Amino acid sequence: MADNILGVALLVIGIRVRIGNQNARQAGRGDFGYCRCPAAADDQISRRDSQRHVQICLDPIRFARARKPALRQPGPRFLQIAFSDLVENLRFAIIDDHKGFYPYALKYDWVTAAGYDEKGRLAGFNLTDNQAIDPEQYNENCMWVDGGLDLLPPVKFERPQGVEGEWLIRDRYGMVDLSFKPVSMGRIDLNMLVLKVDYYGPFGYVSGTIKDSSGNARDFDRYFGMGEQKYVRG
């Protein structure tokens, strides 16, 4: 069981960058009228360096690129040495690096978690349901285990008890079957006519299973993580 309370700080450190500009728009010309999504190349890069790389078409003229690594020992070397005995099983970070040309109304669901298993291996995942035109081929979903990477299919989020209740995350192929239980809720509610933000960002615990590309199931028992339900207009 990975019950890593200090994972809060490590997840918060995760870099989330979003840049919308004319250069991004021009670079997106290609497969979907304008948007070019070289999935095969991205998948090859992902498997080579164990970081999820993907370009996602959000509509015919808008796209985003994402890079998502899980790092075992982030931070300066002197901090790794100073805290090595104290936090040996807590030294990790998930980086969520985005850039793109986003639509006027942006919405998505997201959850991520990571921790060390009973064998000392870093395991985690990133799961998103966003506005991708073709999520079967272009999505950000992946699982990291001990420096390796497995690509995952599209998922859907269900919240039968509302956003503050249990979240259910599943796919149509039986590979992902997780539940996320929020324990601390972040909230932004802003409405300024043309600008609107309706955001929930809870921390909590994830339990369930994910199958890798070989069909082997990995259990996640109360792994600490974060989720988002976001709508932004502006």
Residue frames as qw, qx, qy, qz and C-alpha x, y, z in Angstrom:
[[0.000, 0.888, 0.459, 0.000, 0.00, 0.00, 0.00],
 [0.422, 0.207, -0.004, 0.883, 1.31, 3.41, -0.90],
 [0.245, -0.860, -0.447, 0.024, -0.16, 5.86, 1.63],
 [0.557, 0.049, -0.044, 0.828, 2.20, 8.72, 0.93],
 [0.095, -0.872, -0.399, 0.269, 0.91, 11.80, 2.70],
 [0.253, -0.639, 0.228, 0.689, 3.90, 13.89, 1.64],
 [0.424, 0.293, 0.680, 0.522, 2.90, 13.13, -1.94],
 [0.116, 0.904, 0.384, -0.149, 0.79, 16.32, -1.73],
 [0.164, -0.827, 0.248, 0.478, 3.87, 18.51, -1.94],
 [0.397, -0.215, 0.725, 0.520, 5.42, 16.40, -4.66],
 [0.343, 0.561, 0.711, 0.251, 2.31, 16.49, -6.81],
 [0.041, 0.940, 0.209, -0.269, 1.91, 20.23, -6.31],
 [0.313, -0.597, 0.449, 0.587, 5.47, 20.68, -7.61],
 [0.566, 0.322, 0.684, 0.328, 4.31, 19.08, -10.89],
 [0.037, -0.341, 0.225, 0.912, 4.75, 21.61, -13.68],
 [0.391, 0.598, 0.699, 0.032, 1.57, 22.47, -15.59],
 [0.096, -0.423, 0.227, 0.872, 2.20, 24.90, -18.43],
 [0.461, 0.621, 0.630, 0.078, -0.35, 26.04, -20.97],
 [0.121, -0.451, 0.240, 0.851, 0.61, 28.42, -23.78],
 [0.516, 0.632, 0.576, 0.046, -1.82, 29.55, -26.49],
 [0.067, -0.668, 0.235, 0.703, -0.41, 31.58, -29.35],
 [0.647, 0.633, -0.123, -0.407, -0.41, 32.04, -33.09],
 [0.169, 0.544, -0.812, -0.125, 2.73, 29.91, -33.53],
 [0.377, -0.009, 0.894, -0.240, 0.96, 26.96, -31.91],
 [0.648, 0.514, 0.334, -0.453, -1.99, 27.47, -34.22],
 [0.501, 0.682, -0.426, -0.321, 0.18, 27.53, -37.35],
 [0.019, -0.424, 0.905, -0.014, 2.16, 24.48, -36.24],
 [0.541, 0.092, 0.744, -0.381, -1.05, 22.52, -35.94],
 [0.632, 0.460, -0.219, -0.585, -1.92, 22.37, -39.64],
 [0.001, 0.308, -0.942, -0.133, -2.31, 18.80, -40.88],
 [0.010, -0.123, -0.987, -0.107, -4.45, 15.67, -40.55],
 [0.061, 0.622, 0.744, -0.237, -7.76, 17.11, -39.29],
 [0.229, 0.918, 0.276, 0.168, -7.96, 19.97, -41.77],
 [0.086, 0.880, -0.339, 0.320, -5.34, 21.89, -39.81],
 [0.589, -0.632, 0.456, -0.214, -4.42, 19.73, -36.84],
 [0.657, 0.422, -0.625, 0.007, -1.54, 17.29, -37.30],
 [0.719, -0.508, 0.366, -0.303, -1.35, 14.39, -34.83],
 [0.552, 0.460, -0.695, -0.019, 1.68, 12.10, -35.42],
 [0.808, -0.451, 0.182, -0.333, 0.54, 9.44, -32.95],
 [0.966, 0.106, -0.150, 0.180, 2.92, 6.70, -34.12],
 [0.460, 0.530, -0.352, 0.620, 5.97, 8.91, -33.67],
 [0.368, -0.619, 0.297, -0.627, 4.74, 10.11, -30.28],
 [0.939, -0.280, 0.042, -0.196, 4.14, 6.54, -29.12],
 [0.848, 0.265, -0.255, 0.382, 7.65, 5.54, -30.20],
 [0.146, 0.598, -0.367, 0.698, 9.12, 8.48, -28.28],
 [0.656, -0.533, 0.153, -0.512, 6.98, 7.64, -25.25],
 [0.988, -0.146, -0.052, 0.013, 8.19, 4.05, -25.08],
 [0.688, 0.435, -0.297, 0.500, 11.81, 5.04, -25.66],
 [0.193, 0.396, -0.436, 0.784, 12.17, 7.51, -22.77],
 [0.317, -0.401, -0.812, 0.282, 9.29, 6.34, -20.50],
 [0.097, 0.351, 0.263, -0.893, 7.53, 9.70, -20.74],
 [0.399, 0.602, 0.691, 0.014, 4.09, 10.04, -22.27],
 [0.038, -0.322, 0.275, 0.905, 4.41, 12.33, -25.32],
 [0.302, 0.521, 0.784, 0.150, 1.30, 13.08, -27.34],
 [0.085, 0.078, -0.172, -0.978, -0.21, 15.72, -29.60],
 [0.177, 0.475, 0.832, -0.228, -3.98, 16.00, -29.18],
 [0.042, -0.267, -0.431, -0.861, -6.34, 17.61, -31.69],
 [0.106, 0.334, 0.643, -0.681, -9.09, 19.48, -29.85],
 [0.543, 0.690, 0.353, -0.323, -10.88, 20.74, -32.97],
 [0.773, 0.527, 0.203, 0.290, -9.88, 21.29, -36.63],
 [0.351, 0.787, -0.170, 0.478, -7.63, 24.28, -35.80],
 [0.359, -0.748, 0.397, -0.392, -6.63, 23.71, -32.18],
 [0.877, 0.032, -0.461, 0.135, -4.24, 21.24, -30.63],
 [0.446, -0.799, 0.356, -0.189, -2.17, 20.65, -27.51],
 [0.669, 0.334, -0.630, 0.208, 1.06, 18.80, -26.85],
 [0.691, -0.646, 0.170, -0.275, 1.65, 17.03, -23.55],
 [0.548, 0.375, -0.692, 0.282, 4.66, 15.46, -21.87],
 [0.715, -0.552, 0.094, -0.419, 4.13, 13.43, -18.69],
 [0.562, 0.292, -0.722, 0.278, 7.05, 11.78, -16.89],
 [0.749, -0.647, -0.065, -0.129, 7.14, 10.24, -13.41],
 [0.377, 0.653, -0.519, 0.402, 10.47, 10.97, -11.72],
 [0.797, -0.311, -0.486, 0.178, 11.89, 8.86, -8.94],
 [0.568, -0.461, -0.216, 0.647, 14.36, 11.37, -7.44],
 [0.242, 0.831, 0.228, 0.446, 13.44, 14.95, -8.35],
 [0.345, -0.939, 0.012, 0.004, 15.20, 18.03, -7.06],
 [0.207, 0.812, -0.520, 0.166, 18.79, 19.11, -6.44],
 [0.742, 0.135, -0.630, 0.186, 21.31, 16.44, -5.51],
 [0.115, 0.280, -0.623, 0.721, 22.07, 18.01, -2.10],
 [0.622, -0.184, 0.201, -0.734, 18.39, 17.69, -1.11],
 [0.883, 0.059, -0.412, -0.216, 18.32, 14.05, -2.21],
 [0.552, 0.209, -0.667, 0.455, 21.31, 13.34, 0.03],
 [0.128, -0.289, 0.463, -0.828, 20.08, 15.40, 2.98],
 [0.674, -0.070, 0.258, -0.689, 16.67, 13.74, 3.11],
 [0.525, 0.237, -0.773, -0.266, 17.56, 10.29, 1.79],
 [0.170, -0.035, -0.923, 0.343, 17.05, 8.50, 5.11],
 [0.279, 0.232, 0.487, -0.795, 13.92, 10.44, 6.07],
 [0.636, 0.474, 0.160, -0.587, 11.93, 10.23, 2.85],
 [0.226, -0.275, 0.851, 0.386, 13.45, 7.33, 0.92],
 [0.223, 0.358, 0.889, 0.178, 10.02, 6.10, -0.21],
 [0.164, 0.815, 0.440, -0.340, 8.54, 9.56, -0.78],
 [0.130, -0.575, 0.350, 0.728, 10.96, 11.04, -3.29],
 [0.365, 0.313, 0.748, 0.457, 9.08, 11.27, -6.55],
 [0.229, 0.506, 0.103, -0.825, 7.22, 13.74, -8.73],
 [0.491, 0.506, 0.669, 0.234, 4.82, 13.68, -11.68],
 [0.062, -0.378, 0.179, 0.906, 5.38, 16.44, -14.24],
 [0.419, 0.645, 0.639, -0.006, 2.40, 17.56, -16.31],
 [0.187, -0.425, 0.279, 0.840, 3.81, 19.74, -19.09],
 [0.445, 0.647, 0.617, 0.053, 1.34, 21.19, -21.61],
 [0.012, -0.447, 0.183, 0.876, 1.41, 23.72, -24.40],
 [0.269, 0.380, 0.817, 0.340, -1.09, 24.40, -27.13],
 [0.199, -0.087, -0.206, -0.954, -3.79, 26.49, -28.76],
 [0.067, 0.272, 0.899, -0.337, -6.89, 25.86, -26.65],
 [0.070, -0.572, -0.645, -0.502, -10.57, 26.39, -27.49],
 [0.201, -0.499, 0.068, -0.840, -12.61, 29.27, -26.05],
 [0.771, -0.397, 0.173, -0.467, -14.51, 26.79, -23.86],
 [0.405, 0.389, -0.816, 0.140, -12.15, 24.22, -22.36],
 [0.761, -0.386, 0.248, -0.458, -13.27, 21.28, -20.23],
 [0.614, 0.276, -0.739, 0.039, -11.79, 18.01, -19.00],
 [0.827, -0.523, 0.096, -0.182, -11.66, 15.42, -16.22],
 [0.509, 0.568, -0.585, 0.277, -8.30, 14.27, -14.86],
 [0.769, -0.603, 0.174, -0.119, -6.77, 12.14, -12.13],
 [0.596, 0.518, -0.557, 0.257, -3.21, 11.12, -11.33],
 [0.726, -0.628, 0.233, -0.156, -1.50, 9.25, -8.50],
 [0.661, 0.460, -0.554, 0.212, 1.81, 7.57, -7.73],
 [0.600, -0.657, 0.383, -0.250, 3.70, 5.82, -4.97],
 [0.179, 0.470, -0.864, 0.007, 6.06, 2.99, -4.16],
 [0.867, -0.152, -0.325, -0.346, 4.79, -0.58, -4.02],
 [0.831, -0.518, 0.193, -0.057, 5.86, -3.34, -1.61],
 [0.884, 0.096, 0.133, 0.437, 8.91, -4.08, -3.81],
 [0.352, -0.614, 0.083, 0.702, 10.08, -0.49, -3.79],
 [0.340, 0.260, 0.580, 0.693, 9.06, 0.22, -7.38],
 [0.174, 0.351, 0.123, -0.912, 7.61, 3.59, -8.31],
 [0.133, 0.390, 0.849, 0.332, 4.17, 3.08, -9.89],
 [0.163, 0.489, 0.288, -0.807, 1.64, 5.64, -11.02],
 [0.338, 0.478, 0.726, 0.361, -0.72, 6.72, -13.76],
 [0.115, 0.301, -0.021, -0.946, -2.21, 9.68, -15.62],
 [0.181, 0.453, 0.854, 0.181, -5.83, 9.52, -16.84],
 [0.122, 0.345, 0.030, -0.930, -7.73, 12.25, -18.68],
 [0.325, 0.572, 0.732, 0.177, -11.03, 12.61, -20.49],
 [0.069, -0.506, 0.029, 0.859, -10.82, 15.79, -22.55],
 [0.542, 0.664, 0.151, -0.492, -11.98, 17.27, -25.86],
 [0.233, -0.355, 0.765, 0.484, -9.72, 15.22, -28.12],
 [0.614, 0.330, -0.291, -0.656, -11.23, 14.61, -31.56],
 [0.849, 0.147, -0.486, -0.145, -10.04, 10.99, -31.68],
 [0.461, -0.664, 0.500, -0.309, -9.27, 9.81, -28.11],
 [0.987, -0.009, 0.161, -0.011, -8.91, 6.20, -29.21],
 [0.792, 0.397, -0.048, 0.461, -5.72, 7.18, -31.01],
 [0.282, 0.502, -0.234, 0.784, -4.71, 10.43, -29.34],
 [0.586, -0.752, -0.194, -0.230, -4.90, 10.63, -25.55],
 [0.018, 0.741, -0.523, 0.421, -2.69, 11.35, -22.54],
 [0.849, -0.407, 0.148, -0.303, -3.44, 8.14, -20.63],
 [0.596, 0.443, -0.639, 0.202, -0.57, 6.04, -19.35],
 [0.820, -0.570, 0.022, -0.044, 0.79, 3.97, -16.46],
 [0.283, 0.707, -0.597, 0.252, 4.35, 4.13, -15.16],
 [0.914, -0.399, 0.057, -0.052, 5.93, 1.15, -13.37],
 [0.756, -0.434, 0.313, 0.377, 9.57, 1.02, -12.27],
 [0.166, -0.537, 0.455, 0.690, 10.81, 3.23, -15.13],
 [0.186, 0.181, 0.839, 0.478, 8.62, 1.57, -17.77],
 [0.344, 0.257, 0.056, -0.901, 5.57, 2.95, -19.55],
 [0.221, 0.343, 0.898, 0.165, 2.26, 1.43, -20.69],
 [0.215, -0.037, -0.235, -0.947, -0.14, 3.36, -22.92],
 [0.204, 0.326, 0.834, -0.395, -3.81, 3.18, -21.90],
 [0.083, 0.498, 0.690, 0.519, -7.13, 3.59, -23.76],
 [0.202, -0.445, -0.050, -0.871, -9.64, 6.43, -23.34],
 [0.204, -0.282, -0.829, 0.438, -11.48, 6.58, -20.02],
 [0.278, -0.627, -0.346, -0.640, -14.72, 8.05, -18.71],
 [0.080, 0.083, -0.629, 0.769, -15.38, 9.62, -15.32],
 [0.449, -0.563, -0.575, -0.388, -18.58, 9.05, -13.35],
 [0.056, 0.160, -0.545, 0.821, -19.58, 10.86, -10.16],
 [0.369, -0.476, -0.744, -0.290, -22.84, 9.28, -8.97],
 [0.438, -0.674, -0.483, 0.347, -22.61, 11.11, -5.61],
 [0.062, 0.997, 0.031, 0.015, -21.44, 14.43, -7.04],
 [0.515, 0.690, -0.370, 0.350, -17.98, 15.92, -7.39],
 [0.232, -0.637, 0.576, -0.456, -17.25, 15.64, -3.65],
 [0.900, -0.152, 0.330, -0.240, -18.22, 11.96, -3.57],
 [0.663, -0.219, 0.646, 0.309, -16.47, 8.96, -5.07],
 [0.442, 0.640, -0.363, -0.513, -15.21, 9.26, -8.66],
 [0.841, 0.054, 0.534, 0.064, -15.30, 6.15, -10.86],
 [0.215, 0.710, -0.491, -0.457, -12.77, 5.97, -13.72],
 [0.739, 0.060, 0.670, 0.041, -13.18, 3.18, -16.27],
 [0.163, 0.406, -0.590, -0.679, -12.55, 2.34, -19.90],
 [0.808, 0.215, -0.051, -0.546, -14.54, 0.26, -22.38],
 [0.684, 0.377, -0.623, -0.040, -11.95, -2.54, -22.63],
 [0.872, -0.461, -0.158, -0.041, -11.70, -3.55, -18.98],
 [0.666, 0.303, -0.332, 0.595, -8.14, -2.25, -18.56],
 [0.071, 0.277, -0.361, 0.887, -8.88, 0.60, -16.13],
 [0.543, -0.592, -0.544, -0.245, -11.13, 0.19, -13.09],
 [0.365, 0.065, -0.458, 0.808, -10.38, 2.78, -10.41],
 [0.283, -0.844, -0.437, -0.125, -12.14, 4.79, -7.73],
 [0.331, 0.307, -0.251, 0.856, -10.94, 8.15, -6.42],
 [0.407, -0.738, -0.532, 0.085, -12.14, 9.40, -3.03],
 [0.173, 0.683, -0.118, 0.700, -11.56, 13.14, -2.43],
 [0.575, -0.493, -0.503, 0.418, -10.47, 14.18, 1.06],
 [0.216, -0.600, -0.090, 0.765, -9.52, 17.84, 0.47],
 [0.460, 0.687, 0.517, 0.222, -11.26, 19.97, -2.16],
 [0.224, -0.293, 0.150, 0.917, -9.80, 22.89, -4.10],
 [0.279, 0.712, 0.644, 0.007, -12.42, 25.16, -5.66],
 [0.099, -0.230, 0.175, 0.952, -12.48, 28.11, -8.08],
 [0.223, 0.666, 0.710, 0.048, -15.85, 29.59, -9.07],
 [0.117, -0.445, 0.101, 0.882, -15.56, 32.69, -11.23],
 [0.362, 0.603, 0.665, 0.251, -18.13, 34.17, -13.60],
 [0.083, -0.578, 0.031, 0.812, -17.41, 37.45, -15.37],
 [0.607, 0.623, 0.064, -0.489, -19.76, 37.20, -18.36],
 [0.709, 0.584, -0.375, -0.125, -17.30, 36.33, -21.17],
 [0.282, 0.446, -0.795, 0.299, -14.91, 34.75, -18.65],
 [0.825, -0.370, 0.047, -0.423, -15.90, 31.77, -16.53],
 [0.297, 0.368, -0.857, 0.205, -14.02, 29.25, -14.39],
 [0.837, -0.320, 0.072, -0.439, -15.80, 26.31, -12.75],
 [0.508, 0.462, -0.701, 0.194, -13.02, 24.24, -11.19],
 [0.830, -0.498, 0.159, -0.194, -12.76, 21.43, -8.65],
 [0.538, 0.556, -0.601, 0.199, -9.29, 20.15, -7.73],
 [0.778, -0.557, 0.154, -0.248, -9.40, 17.64, -4.88],
 [0.167, 0.472, -0.853, 0.148, -6.61, 15.63, -3.30],
 [0.846, -0.184, 0.201, -0.459, -7.52, 12.11, -2.25],
 [0.419, -0.335, 0.843, 0.049, -6.87, 8.39, -2.51],
 [0.667, 0.353, -0.416, -0.506, -7.14, 6.09, -5.52],
 [0.517, -0.194, 0.826, -0.112, -7.84, 2.36, -5.35],
 [0.822, 0.441, 0.124, -0.339, -8.48, -0.26, -8.01],
 [0.728, -0.123, 0.560, 0.376, -6.64, -1.97, -10.85],
 [0.427, 0.753, -0.267, -0.424, -5.04, -1.14, -14.19],
 [0.904, 0.083, 0.376, 0.188, -4.00, -3.78, -16.71],
 [0.165, -0.615, 0.477, 0.605, -0.86, -3.31, -18.75],
 [0.529, 0.484, -0.419, -0.557, -0.50, -4.06, -22.47],
 [0.273, 0.204, -0.938, -0.059, 0.15, -7.75, -21.66],
 [0.649, -0.399, -0.483, -0.432, -3.05, -8.07, -19.64],
 [0.530, -0.146, -0.651, 0.523, -1.32, -8.17, -16.25],
 [0.313, -0.839, -0.312, -0.317, -3.33, -6.38, -13.56],
 [0.374, 0.178, -0.460, 0.785, -1.64, -3.97, -11.16],
 [0.380, -0.730, -0.565, 0.054, -3.39, -3.11, -7.92],
 [0.131, 0.443, -0.194, 0.865, -3.44, 0.42, -6.54],
 [0.512, -0.564, -0.633, 0.135, -4.40, 0.41, -2.86],
 [0.277, -0.918, -0.208, 0.193, -5.00, 3.95, -1.53],
 [0.581, 0.123, 0.134, 0.794, -2.38, 5.67, -3.64],
 [0.066, -0.729, -0.261, 0.630, -2.34, 9.38, -2.91],
 [0.372, 0.267, 0.528, 0.715, -3.22, 11.59, -5.86],
 [0.135, 0.429, 0.137, -0.882, -5.11, 14.52, -7.29],
 [0.332, 0.494, 0.756, 0.274, -8.10, 14.96, -9.57],
 [0.065, 0.280, -0.044, -0.957, -9.66, 17.79, -11.55],
 [0.298, 0.649, 0.686, 0.140, -13.04, 18.62, -13.00],
 [0.195, -0.430, 0.072, 0.878, -12.49, 21.79, -14.98],
 [0.370, 0.731, 0.507, 0.268, -14.48, 24.11, -17.20],
 [0.265, -0.510, 0.048, 0.817, -12.86, 27.34, -18.43],
 [0.416, 0.742, 0.458, 0.258, -14.41, 29.83, -20.84],
 [0.131, -0.940, 0.051, 0.311, -12.26, 32.72, -21.94]]
